[in-house]
Amino acid sequence: MRRPNIGAAGADFAFAALAFASGWAGVPLLYAALVFLGAAAIWAWTRRTALRDMTRTRLITNAALALALLAGVLGGAYWIGLAAGGHL
């Protein structure tokens, strides 16, 4: 049975909170993109053993889907932060 990766979940939450705070503060979208790049790097690092064991096709498919979802979640958190901070 697989154990949950609490470190990965904590890192994902921290980057979502950072994206929200970036929106709240009204930072330019370029800096929010840096939050995404950091989140993508941490995503790959915390899941490196599982990613290493995948076939190339499965790796590309899973990575593309995960990065698209990550971008959507972080973009939504940034947008909600913009709305909450009164910058829209």
N, C-alpha and C positions, 0 to 999 in steps of 0.2 A: 504494500500500500504506500502511496506517495504521501509525504509529509508536506504541509503547507510551508511555503517559503515566506516567513514573516519579514525578513529583511527586504525582499523584493517588493512586498506589499507596502511596507513602510516607505521605501524609496519612491514608489509610484505615487503614494499619497502626498509625500513631501513635494514632489514636482507639481502635482495638481494644485497644492496650496500655494506654491511659488508662482504658478501661472495666474492664479486668482489674485494674489497680492500685486503682481505686475500690472494686471488690469486695473485694480483698485487705485494704484498709484499713477496710472495713466502713462506708463512708460511706452516708448515707441514699439511698434510691432517687431522691429529688428531685435530688440532685447528679448522679447517673448519668443522669438525664433531660437535664440540661444538657450532658453529654458528647454525648448523641444530637443535641441541637439544634445544637451546634457542628459535629458530623460532617456533619449534613444541610446546613448552610450551606457548609461546605468542599466537600462533594460537588457542590452546585449551582455553586459558583464555579469549581472545577477542570474542570467539564464544560460550562461556559457556551456555548462555541462550538458544540458538538454539539447541545446542547439548543435553542439558538436556531434551528438549521436544521431542526428537526423540525416536522411538522404538529402542530396542537393535540391531536388524538386520540392520536397516537403519543407526544407529550410526556407527556400525563397518564398513559397506560398505563405507559410506561417509568419515570416518576418514582415512581408508586405502587409498582411492583414493586421498584425500587431502594431506596426508603425502607423498605419492609417487610423486605427482606433485610438492610438496614443495621441496623434495629431488632433483628432476630433475631440477627445476629452480635454486636452490642454487648451485647445482653441475655445471650447465652450467655457472652461473655467476662466480664461482670460476675458472673454466677452461678458460673462456674468460679473467679473470684477470691474470691468469698465462701467457696466450699468449700475452696479452698487456704489461705485465711487463718484458717480455723477459726471463722467467724462464722455458720455454718448451724446 
